[in-house]
Every structure is written in C-alpha cells, then in structure tokens.
C-alpha cells in the first residue's frame, strides 16, 4: 500500500489535510472518499481499517479531516453540516483534477448523512455506503442536549464530546434543521449500502430502517451485529470495509482484462506502514490480499501469517500437481484436499536434541483423495506429491538476494 499526505482547499480557501491510500500496484481501479464521524478525524482506527480493506481490494481511498478538525485549517465552532458536504465536494474536485474522479463515497455517522447529500451533487459518484448514519442530521441533537439551553440563550456553548471540549454555535443547529435527508434519498438514483449495528447506542438502528425506506432501489442493508458505534473492535471495521468493497464492485466499472503491473520486476509486493502492526497489504500477481500475525503474538489476524502463506503455496501446488498427473493418466479424482502446517521440530535421530541447531523447519502434509482409486494408484500419487515444484523448491538449496531500491 502507498500512503501519501495531501492538501487541498475548501470553498473558503482553507487547507484540508488528508491521506491518500493506494493499493500496492499504485493503480486503483476506482477512487473512494471517506467521510468521518462528528468531531472525529481521518485517523480514527475504524476509518483507517475500513480504508485499508478498500485498498487491499484495489481501491484508492482519500480520507481527510473536515474543516476545523484534525490537521485541517479553520475553527470547528464556525463550521456546520453544510460545510462538511462542501468539503466532500472539494475532495472530489481534488481527486478529479489530480488523479481520477471518485466513484464511491463512504461515510460514518454524521459523515454518512453528509455523503448522501454530497452524492446528489457529485456526478461521478456511482455508489455510496453509510455506516451508523442518522436518518436525519438533526438526530445528533441528543449528543448536544446538555448544551442546547445555553446555545439557545447565548448563541453558543462548550460541550464535552468523547473527552474533548467543542464550541457549538446556534448556526450549527439551525443548519441541521434544514436538511431534508429523506427528500434527497427519494430523488437519489444511485445504489446505496446501509451498514448499522443493532447495538448502536449513539445512533439507534431505527435510523437505518428510515434511510432504507426512504432510499430508492438498488439498496442494501448489512447488520453489523455486536459492533459499537465507533466500530472499536478492529474485526468489525475490517469486516465493514470488506463488505463495502465486495458490494461496490457490482456497480462500478472495473477493467478485469487489463493487467496492472506494479512498479517492480518482482511477482509480489508487500507494504507495511508504521502504525499498522503486522497487517501487511500485498499484491500477489494480479491479486490483492492481507498478511498478518495471530492476535496472541500482537497481530490483528486480518490475514494469513507468512508461514501460513508458505504452507498455502505447498498445499495448492501439491493439489495442482496431483490433479494434473491424474488427468494425464485418465484417473478420476473427484476432489483433492491437501492439509499442511508448519512447525520447527527436532531432526530425526538427532544426537544432541537440546542444541539450537538440532531443529529444522518441518511441513506436515496430509492428503485426502476422493475418487475410484485403487491402492497402487494411491501409492503412486503419494510419490507424485513429492514432485510438486514448491516441494522441490523447499528441498533445494535456496538463496535470497536482498538490496535496497529507491
């Protein structure tokens, strides 16, 4: 994955700061814009995880801070919901001018409401997804309820949200009251995916129902069962990103015939950012996937471990080799299962099993054959399994030549 810091201006000429994430091959098939939640920033863990899930599926993703939040210029107390929508339009203009017009909008919470309004104004958008979004922006008033009397009296109030103080002005509330979301949804002829948790205590699940009823077809709903509003569990946010990726591809133009070569002479690209732990974005041939480590060793378990990938190569190569041989012999094998795992075990018959050098990498492989085979055929297939190319490679003398590149 490629991560770039970008800047672009809003309608008032203030700088908005974002992160543009590209897949490992740096050639996204489509661009998406992510709108974060009320008072959040582009660096919220859920925002980052959803963006990474999208990039691992070939999308380019721009996530940025709305005016007055995070690294972006401006004062939050002077912003409003309409300004968030304008910021999304500015982000779209930036992508269209410098990269490619976005086709997908994703919004979380109030950002979900904002992408609905923005989708109506950005012609290039072909699909949009909301996560925990209110069916009417005014529904977030309950987050401000302690300060509403003061806002009505003096025109503004300082309200503590998620441990931080924010100044909210009356114009912010007034602006929310004039946003007929249902009317926009009724005229918006773009596919929409609505994701919401039944356990969301910040924006109740009833909001998802209201959005779904107001929207036109094609529309889809996914329950994020067990998730909280901020998708604090990484599994929830990564799952949401994977679902959005798969759903959106149905409505977007993706050239599956054109081979997108990475800027490398190699077959595999692995990319790992500073803040990602072990979650590594990979482009393997023309395919995207995530490698990771198990939770018990500090990973997120978002993908197979490096050794699991090696075991996967051995399993796949074994199955292919056996089936190819069987077809050449006109033997019928209905199904082949190759079960492989890796560990380090003592060398057979070692004299000093306590020394460090007495252990070797061991791949345990078990093969299940389904089909009308006799014992002689099965014995021959067991011999053929040892002749698969990956098996031979693992048994050969191997060298790895490493150098730094620009």
BELFENGI-V44713 format. One record per pair of residues at least 4 apart in sequence whose ideal C-beta (glycine too) atoms are under 7 Angstrom apart, sorted by sequence separation. I is the first residue (numbers start at 0). GAP is how many residues later the second one is. D is the distance in Angstrom with one decimal. If there is no record, write none. Layout:
BEGIN
i: [I & I]
gap: [GAP & GAP]
d: [D & D]
END
This chain:
BEGIN
i: [8 & 9 & 21 & 35 & 39 & 44 & 45 & 46 & 47 & 48 & 49 & 50 & 51 & 52 & 54 & 64 & 67 & 73 & 78 & 80 & 81 & 82 & 83 & 84 & 85 & 86 & 87 & 88 & 89 & 90 & 91 & 92 & 93 & 94 & 106 & 107 & 109 & 110 & 113 & 114 & 117 & 134 & 140 & 143 & 146 & 147 & 148 & 149 & 150 & 159 & 167 & 169 & 170 & 171 & 172 & 179 & 180 & 181 & 182 & 183 & 195 & 199 & 202 & 204 & 205 & 206 & 207 & 208 & 209 & 210 & 214 & 226 & 227 & 233 & 234 & 235 & 236 & 237 & 238 & 239 & 240 & 241 & 242 & 243 & 244 & 247 & 271 & 292 & 294 & 303 & 305 & 306 & 307 & 308 & 309 & 310 & 311 & 312 & 313 & 314 & 315 & 316 & 317 & 318 & 319 & 320 & 321 & 322 & 323 & 324 & 345 & 368 & 372 & 374 & 375 & 376 & 377 & 378 & 379 & 380 & 386 & 388 & 389 & 390 & 391 & 8 & 22 & 35 & 41 & 42 & 53 & 64 & 66 & 73 & 94 & 95 & 106 & 133 & 150 & 159 & 160 & 199 & 230 & 248 & 263 & 282 & 283 & 292 & 293 & 294 & 303 & 325 & 352 & 372 & 385 & 386 & 8 & 9 & 21 & 35 & 54 & 64 & 65 & 67 & 94 & 118 & 133 & 150 & 226 & 230 & 292 & 294 & 351 & 53 & 64 & 66 & 67 & 68 & 94 & 106 & 140 & 149 & 157 & 158 & 197 & 211 & 261 & 281 & 291 & 293 & 325 & 345 & 6 & 7 & 35 & 67 & 106 & 271 & 281 & 291 & 303 & 349 & 91 & 105 & 118 & 157 & 158 & 195 & 211 & 226 & 230 & 270 & 280 & 281 & 291 & 368 & 6 & 50 & 67 & 91 & 104 & 146 & 269 & 270 & 279 & 291 & 322 & 35 & 67 & 155 & 156 & 278 & 279 & 291 & 293 & 346 & 5 & 50 & 66 & 115 & 146 & 155 & 195 & 223 & 269 & 279 & 289 & 290 & 292 & 345 & 346 & 368 & 33 & 104 & 114 & 145 & 155 & 207 & 268 & 278 & 289 & 290 & 291 & 322 & 345 & 346 & 4 & 5 & 104 & 115 & 154 & 155 & 193 & 267 & 268 & 277 & 288 & 290 & 321 & 344 & 114 & 143 & 154 & 277 & 290 & 343 & 2 & 3 & 33 & 46 & 66 & 223 & 267 & 343 & 33 & 150 & 193 & 318 & 343 & 344 & 2 & 65 & 111 & 142 & 151 & 193 & 266 & 290 & 343 & 366 & 111 & 150 & 318 & 341 & 342 & 0 & 1 & 66 & 104 & 111 & 112 & 277 & 317 & 0 & 41 & 65 & 102 & 111 & 112 & 146 & 221 & 261 & 269 & 276 & 277 & 278 & 341 & 0 & 31 & 41 & 101 & 102 & 150 & 276 & 0 & 18 & 41 & 100 & 101 & 102 & 103 & 104 & 105 & 106 & 107 & 108 & 191 & 276 & 278 & 314 & 339 & 340 & 1 & 17 & 40 & 102 & 103 & 107 & 108 & 109 & 112 & 143 & 339 & 197 & 314 & 339 & 87 & 106 & 184 & 202 & 259 & 313 & 31 & 33 & 42 & 63 & 87 & 109 & 188 & 190 & 191 & 192 & 193 & 194 & 195 & 196 & 197 & 198 & 201 & 219 & 258 & 337 & 338 & 40 & 41 & 95 & 185 & 187 & 195 & 196 & 198 & 199 & 200 & 28 & 29 & 30 & 31 & 32 & 33 & 40 & 61 & 84 & 88 & 184 & 192 & 194 & 198 & 199 & 310 & 337 & 20 & 27 & 38 & 83 & 87 & 91 & 109 & 184 & 185 & 196 & 310 & 27 & 30 & 196 & 310 & 335 & 336 & 22 & 27 & 84 & 88 & 91 & 140 & 181 & 309 & 21 & 61 & 80 & 84 & 88 & 335 & 20 & 22 & 306 & 334 & 332 & 333 & 333 & 21 & 137 & 332 & 20 & 59 & 136 & 137 & 331 & 19 & 20 & 331 & 332 & 19 & 136 & 330 & 17 & 18 & 136 & 17 & 135 & 194 & 17 & 134 & 330 & 16 & 17 & 317 & 15 & 16 & 194 & 15 & 313 & 317 & 0 & 15 & 192 & 313 & 310 & 13 & 16 & 34 & 0 & 16 & 192 & 16 & 32 & 15 & 49 & 80 & 9 & 14 & 14 & 32 & 13 & 32 & 321 & 324 & 13 & 190 & 46 & 45 & 116 & 127 & 321 & 126 & 320 & 321 & 30 & 119 & 125 & 126 & 127 & 128 & 129 & 130 & 131 & 138 & 237 & 115 & 124 & 129 & 131 & 128 & 233 & 320 & 116 & 317 & 320 & 30 & 112 & 115 & 119 & 131 & 138 & 30 & 32 & 115 & 118 & 133 & 31 & 132 & 317 & 15 & 30 & 36 & 37 & 118 & 131 & 316 & 30 & 31 & 32 & 33 & 34 & 35 & 36 & 37 & 115 & 134 & 316 & 29 & 31 & 34 & 36 & 133 & 316 & 317 & 15 & 29 & 31 & 36 & 132 & 316 & 10 & 35 & 134 & 9 & 34 & 134 & 313 & 9 & 312 & 313 & 132 & 10 & 34 & 76 & 9 & 34 & 313 & 8 & 129 & 7 & 7 & 7 & 75 & 76 & 76 & 79 & 76 & 79 & 81 & 80 & 108 & 79 & 80 & 131 & 80 & 37 & 130 & 128 & 108 & 126 & 38 & 38 & 126 & 38 & 125 & 126 & 125 & 38 & 105 & 103 & 103 & 102 & 45 & 45 & 48 & 52 & 58 & 49 & 53 & 48 & 52 & 56 & 44 & 48 & 51 & 52 & 49 & 53 & 45 & 49 & 53 & 44 & 48 & 52 & 29 & 29 & 28 & 55 & 28 & 54 & 51 & 51 & 57 & 56 & 55 & 26 & 55 & 55 & 24 & 24 & 25 & 23 & 24 & 23 & 23 & 23 & 23 & 24 & 23 & 22 & 22 & 1 & 0 & 2 & 0 & 0]
gap: [4 & 4 & 4 & 4 & 4 & 4 & 4 & 4 & 4 & 4 & 4 & 4 & 4 & 4 & 4 & 4 & 4 & 4 & 4 & 4 & 4 & 4 & 4 & 4 & 4 & 4 & 4 & 4 & 4 & 4 & 4 & 4 & 4 & 4 & 4 & 4 & 4 & 4 & 4 & 4 & 4 & 4 & 4 & 4 & 4 & 4 & 4 & 4 & 4 & 4 & 4 & 4 & 4 & 4 & 4 & 4 & 4 & 4 & 4 & 4 & 4 & 4 & 4 & 4 & 4 & 4 & 4 & 4 & 4 & 4 & 4 & 4 & 4 & 4 & 4 & 4 & 4 & 4 & 4 & 4 & 4 & 4 & 4 & 4 & 4 & 4 & 4 & 4 & 4 & 4 & 4 & 4 & 4 & 4 & 4 & 4 & 4 & 4 & 4 & 4 & 4 & 4 & 4 & 4 & 4 & 4 & 4 & 4 & 4 & 4 & 4 & 4 & 4 & 4 & 4 & 4 & 4 & 4 & 4 & 4 & 4 & 4 & 4 & 4 & 4 & 5 & 5 & 5 & 5 & 5 & 5 & 5 & 5 & 5 & 5 & 5 & 5 & 5 & 5 & 5 & 5 & 5 & 5 & 5 & 5 & 5 & 5 & 5 & 5 & 5 & 5 & 5 & 5 & 5 & 5 & 5 & 6 & 6 & 6 & 6 & 6 & 6 & 6 & 6 & 6 & 6 & 6 & 6 & 6 & 6 & 6 & 6 & 6 & 7 & 7 & 7 & 7 & 7 & 7 & 7 & 7 & 7 & 7 & 7 & 7 & 7 & 7 & 7 & 7 & 7 & 7 & 7 & 8 & 8 & 8 & 8 & 8 & 8 & 8 & 8 & 8 & 8 & 9 & 9 & 9 & 9 & 9 & 9 & 9 & 9 & 9 & 9 & 9 & 9 & 9 & 9 & 10 & 10 & 10 & 10 & 10 & 10 & 10 & 10 & 10 & 10 & 10 & 11 & 11 & 11 & 11 & 11 & 11 & 11 & 11 & 11 & 12 & 12 & 12 & 12 & 12 & 12 & 12 & 12 & 12 & 12 & 12 & 12 & 12 & 12 & 12 & 12 & 13 & 13 & 13 & 13 & 13 & 13 & 13 & 13 & 13 & 13 & 13 & 13 & 13 & 13 & 14 & 14 & 14 & 14 & 14 & 14 & 14 & 14 & 14 & 14 & 14 & 14 & 14 & 14 & 15 & 15 & 15 & 15 & 15 & 15 & 16 & 16 & 16 & 16 & 16 & 16 & 16 & 16 & 17 & 17 & 17 & 17 & 17 & 17 & 18 & 18 & 18 & 18 & 18 & 18 & 18 & 18 & 18 & 18 & 19 & 19 & 19 & 19 & 19 & 20 & 20 & 20 & 20 & 20 & 20 & 20 & 20 & 21 & 21 & 21 & 21 & 21 & 21 & 21 & 21 & 21 & 21 & 21 & 21 & 21 & 21 & 22 & 22 & 22 & 22 & 22 & 22 & 22 & 23 & 23 & 23 & 23 & 23 & 23 & 23 & 23 & 23 & 23 & 23 & 23 & 23 & 23 & 23 & 23 & 23 & 23 & 24 & 24 & 24 & 24 & 24 & 24 & 24 & 24 & 24 & 24 & 24 & 25 & 25 & 25 & 26 & 26 & 26 & 26 & 26 & 26 & 27 & 27 & 27 & 27 & 27 & 27 & 27 & 27 & 27 & 27 & 27 & 27 & 27 & 27 & 27 & 27 & 27 & 27 & 27 & 27 & 27 & 28 & 28 & 28 & 28 & 28 & 28 & 28 & 28 & 28 & 28 & 29 & 29 & 29 & 29 & 29 & 29 & 29 & 29 & 29 & 29 & 29 & 29 & 29 & 29 & 29 & 29 & 29 & 30 & 30 & 30 & 30 & 30 & 30 & 30 & 30 & 30 & 30 & 30 & 31 & 31 & 31 & 31 & 31 & 31 & 32 & 32 & 32 & 32 & 32 & 32 & 32 & 32 & 33 & 33 & 33 & 33 & 33 & 33 & 34 & 35 & 35 & 35 & 36 & 36 & 37 & 38 & 38 & 38 & 39 & 39 & 39 & 39 & 39 & 40 & 40 & 40 & 40 & 42 & 42 & 42 & 44 & 44 & 44 & 45 & 45 & 45 & 46 & 46 & 46 & 47 & 47 & 47 & 48 & 48 & 48 & 49 & 49 & 49 & 51 & 51 & 51 & 51 & 52 & 53 & 53 & 53 & 54 & 54 & 54 & 55 & 55 & 56 & 56 & 56 & 57 & 57 & 58 & 58 & 59 & 59 & 59 & 59 & 60 & 60 & 61 & 62 & 62 & 62 & 62 & 63 & 63 & 63 & 64 & 64 & 64 & 64 & 64 & 64 & 64 & 64 & 64 & 64 & 64 & 65 & 65 & 65 & 65 & 66 & 66 & 66 & 67 & 67 & 67 & 68 & 68 & 68 & 68 & 68 & 68 & 69 & 69 & 69 & 69 & 69 & 70 & 70 & 70 & 71 & 71 & 71 & 71 & 71 & 71 & 71 & 72 & 72 & 72 & 72 & 72 & 72 & 72 & 72 & 72 & 72 & 72 & 73 & 73 & 73 & 73 & 73 & 73 & 73 & 74 & 74 & 74 & 74 & 74 & 74 & 75 & 75 & 75 & 76 & 76 & 76 & 76 & 77 & 77 & 77 & 78 & 79 & 79 & 79 & 80 & 80 & 80 & 81 & 81 & 82 & 83 & 86 & 90 & 90 & 91 & 91 & 92 & 92 & 93 & 94 & 94 & 95 & 95 & 97 & 98 & 102 & 109 & 115 & 120 & 121 & 122 & 123 & 124 & 125 & 125 & 125 & 126 & 127 & 138 & 144 & 148 & 149 & 184 & 185 & 185 & 185 & 186 & 187 & 187 & 188 & 188 & 188 & 189 & 189 & 189 & 189 & 190 & 190 & 191 & 191 & 191 & 192 & 192 & 192 & 222 & 224 & 225 & 225 & 226 & 226 & 227 & 229 & 230 & 231 & 232 & 233 & 233 & 234 & 235 & 237 & 237 & 238 & 244 & 245 & 247 & 257 & 258 & 258 & 259 & 260 & 265 & 269 & 270 & 270 & 272 & 280]
d: [5.4 & 5.1 & 5.0 & 4.3 & 4.7 & 6.2 & 6.2 & 6.3 & 6.3 & 6.5 & 6.6 & 6.4 & 6.2 & 6.8 & 5.8 & 4.8 & 6.8 & 6.9 & 4.6 & 6.9 & 6.4 & 6.3 & 6.8 & 6.7 & 6.4 & 6.4 & 6.5 & 6.5 & 6.5 & 6.6 & 6.2 & 6.1 & 6.0 & 5.0 & 3.8 & 5.9 & 6.4 & 6.5 & 6.0 & 5.9 & 5.7 & 6.7 & 6.7 & 5.8 & 5.6 & 6.2 & 6.2 & 5.9 & 6.9 & 6.9 & 5.4 & 6.0 & 6.1 & 6.8 & 6.7 & 6.6 & 6.2 & 6.3 & 6.9 & 5.8 & 6.3 & 6.5 & 5.3 & 7.0 & 6.4 & 6.4 & 6.2 & 6.3 & 6.3 & 6.1 & 4.5 & 5.3 & 5.3 & 5.9 & 6.0 & 6.4 & 6.6 & 6.5 & 6.3 & 6.3 & 6.3 & 6.5 & 6.1 & 5.8 & 6.8 & 5.7 & 5.7 & 5.0 & 6.1 & 3.8 & 6.8 & 6.3 & 6.2 & 6.7 & 6.7 & 6.3 & 6.1 & 6.0 & 6.2 & 6.5 & 6.3 & 6.1 & 6.3 & 6.2 & 6.1 & 6.4 & 6.2 & 6.3 & 6.6 & 6.4 & 5.4 & 6.0 & 4.3 & 6.3 & 6.6 & 6.3 & 6.6 & 7.0 & 6.4 & 6.6 & 6.9 & 6.3 & 6.4 & 6.6 & 6.1 & 6.7 & 5.7 & 6.1 & 6.0 & 6.5 & 4.1 & 3.1 & 5.7 & 6.6 & 6.5 & 4.1 & 3.8 & 3.9 & 6.0 & 5.5 & 5.7 & 6.2 & 4.5 & 6.0 & 5.8 & 5.6 & 6.2 & 6.5 & 5.6 & 6.9 & 5.2 & 4.2 & 5.0 & 5.3 & 5.7 & 6.9 & 6.3 & 5.5 & 5.8 & 5.9 & 5.7 & 5.5 & 6.6 & 4.2 & 6.4 & 4.7 & 6.0 & 4.7 & 6.5 & 4.1 & 3.0 & 5.1 & 5.7 & 5.0 & 4.0 & 3.9 & 5.2 & 6.0 & 5.1 & 5.6 & 6.8 & 3.8 & 5.2 & 5.7 & 4.9 & 6.0 & 4.9 & 5.3 & 4.7 & 5.4 & 4.7 & 4.8 & 5.1 & 5.7 & 6.0 & 3.4 & 3.5 & 4.6 & 6.8 & 5.5 & 6.5 & 4.5 & 7.0 & 6.8 & 4.7 & 5.4 & 5.4 & 5.5 & 5.5 & 3.9 & 6.5 & 6.8 & 6.1 & 5.6 & 5.7 & 6.5 & 5.6 & 4.4 & 7.0 & 5.4 & 4.0 & 3.6 & 5.2 & 4.9 & 6.7 & 4.4 & 6.2 & 5.4 & 4.8 & 5.8 & 5.9 & 6.1 & 4.5 & 4.5 & 6.7 & 5.6 & 5.1 & 5.4 & 5.1 & 6.8 & 4.2 & 6.4 & 3.6 & 5.9 & 4.9 & 6.8 & 4.9 & 4.9 & 5.4 & 5.6 & 7.0 & 6.6 & 5.9 & 6.1 & 5.2 & 6.5 & 4.4 & 6.4 & 6.7 & 5.0 & 3.6 & 6.1 & 6.8 & 5.9 & 5.8 & 5.4 & 6.2 & 5.0 & 5.5 & 6.9 & 6.3 & 6.6 & 5.2 & 6.6 & 4.6 & 5.3 & 6.0 & 6.9 & 5.5 & 6.4 & 6.6 & 5.6 & 4.9 & 4.2 & 6.3 & 4.7 & 5.9 & 4.6 & 6.9 & 5.6 & 5.6 & 6.3 & 5.2 & 7.0 & 5.8 & 6.2 & 5.4 & 4.6 & 6.0 & 4.5 & 5.4 & 5.2 & 3.4 & 6.5 & 7.0 & 5.6 & 6.1 & 6.3 & 6.7 & 6.1 & 5.9 & 5.3 & 4.9 & 6.7 & 5.6 & 5.9 & 4.2 & 5.8 & 5.6 & 6.7 & 5.3 & 6.7 & 4.6 & 6.8 & 4.2 & 5.2 & 6.0 & 2.6 & 5.6 & 6.2 & 5.6 & 5.8 & 6.9 & 6.6 & 4.2 & 5.3 & 5.5 & 6.5 & 5.8 & 5.4 & 6.0 & 6.3 & 6.4 & 6.2 & 5.9 & 6.0 & 5.2 & 3.7 & 6.6 & 4.5 & 5.4 & 4.3 & 4.8 & 5.5 & 4.5 & 5.2 & 5.1 & 6.2 & 5.0 & 4.1 & 5.9 & 5.3 & 5.4 & 6.1 & 5.2 & 7.0 & 6.9 & 6.2 & 6.3 & 6.7 & 4.9 & 5.9 & 6.9 & 6.2 & 4.4 & 4.8 & 6.1 & 6.4 & 6.7 & 6.3 & 7.0 & 5.2 & 5.1 & 6.0 & 6.9 & 5.9 & 6.6 & 6.5 & 6.1 & 4.6 & 5.1 & 4.9 & 4.9 & 4.7 & 7.0 & 4.2 & 6.1 & 6.3 & 3.8 & 6.3 & 6.0 & 6.4 & 4.4 & 5.5 & 6.0 & 6.8 & 6.0 & 6.8 & 6.3 & 6.7 & 6.9 & 7.0 & 6.8 & 4.8 & 5.7 & 4.4 & 5.0 & 5.0 & 4.2 & 3.6 & 5.8 & 5.3 & 6.1 & 4.1 & 6.7 & 5.5 & 6.8 & 4.9 & 4.4 & 5.4 & 5.5 & 6.0 & 6.9 & 4.4 & 3.9 & 4.8 & 5.8 & 4.6 & 6.8 & 4.1 & 6.2 & 5.4 & 6.9 & 6.9 & 5.1 & 6.9 & 4.1 & 5.0 & 3.3 & 4.6 & 5.9 & 6.9 & 6.9 & 4.1 & 6.6 & 6.6 & 6.0 & 6.8 & 5.1 & 6.2 & 6.1 & 4.8 & 5.3 & 4.6 & 4.2 & 5.8 & 4.6 & 4.5 & 5.0 & 4.6 & 4.2 & 6.9 & 6.9 & 4.5 & 5.5 & 5.0 & 6.8 & 4.8 & 5.9 & 6.9 & 5.1 & 4.8 & 6.6 & 5.5 & 5.6 & 6.7 & 6.0 & 5.2 & 5.6 & 2.8 & 6.3 & 6.0 & 6.4 & 6.9 & 6.7 & 5.4 & 5.7 & 7.0 & 6.5 & 6.0 & 7.0 & 7.0 & 6.6 & 6.4 & 6.8 & 6.4 & 6.1 & 6.8 & 5.9 & 5.3 & 3.8 & 5.0 & 5.1 & 6.3 & 4.5 & 6.8 & 5.2 & 5.6 & 6.6 & 4.7 & 5.1 & 3.9 & 6.5 & 5.6 & 4.9 & 4.7 & 4.6 & 6.8 & 6.8 & 7.0 & 6.2 & 5.8 & 6.2 & 6.3 & 6.1 & 5.3 & 5.3 & 6.6 & 4.5 & 5.4 & 4.2 & 5.5 & 4.7 & 5.7 & 6.9 & 5.7 & 6.2 & 6.3 & 6.8 & 6.6 & 6.6 & 5.4 & 6.6 & 5.9 & 5.2 & 3.8 & 6.3 & 6.1 & 5.8 & 5.4 & 5.5 & 6.5 & 5.3 & 5.1 & 6.4 & 6.2 & 5.2 & 6.1 & 6.9 & 4.8 & 6.1 & 4.4 & 4.7 & 5.8 & 5.7 & 5.2 & 4.4 & 6.6 & 3.9 & 5.5 & 4.9 & 3.9 & 6.0 & 3.4 & 4.0 & 6.9 & 4.2 & 5.9 & 4.7 & 7.0 & 6.9 & 5.9 & 5.1 & 3.8 & 6.8 & 6.6 & 6.1 & 5.9 & 5.5 & 6.6 & 7.0 & 5.0 & 5.2 & 3.6 & 6.5 & 3.2 & 4.9 & 5.0 & 5.5 & 5.1 & 6.5 & 6.5 & 6.4 & 5.1 & 6.8 & 5.0 & 5.1 & 6.9 & 6.6 & 6.7 & 6.2 & 6.8 & 3.8 & 5.9 & 3.7 & 7.0 & 6.1 & 5.6 & 4.9 & 5.5 & 5.3 & 6.3 & 3.9 & 5.4 & 5.3 & 6.2 & 6.0 & 6.0 & 4.8 & 6.9 & 5.1 & 5.1 & 6.8 & 4.4 & 7.0 & 5.6 & 6.5 & 5.6 & 5.9 & 6.1 & 5.2 & 6.8 & 5.3 & 5.9 & 3.9 & 5.7 & 5.4 & 6.7 & 5.3 & 5.5 & 3.9 & 2.5 & 3.8 & 6.9 & 5.0 & 6.9 & 5.0 & 5.6 & 6.8 & 4.0 & 3.8 & 5.5 & 6.9 & 6.3 & 6.1 & 5.0 & 7.0 & 4.6 & 5.3 & 6.8 & 6.4 & 7.0 & 6.7 & 5.7 & 5.9 & 5.1 & 4.3 & 6.7 & 5.1 & 5.1 & 4.1 & 6.4 & 6.1 & 6.9 & 4.2 & 5.3 & 5.8 & 6.3 & 5.1 & 3.6 & 6.5 & 6.0 & 7.0 & 4.3 & 5.7 & 6.9 & 3.9]
END
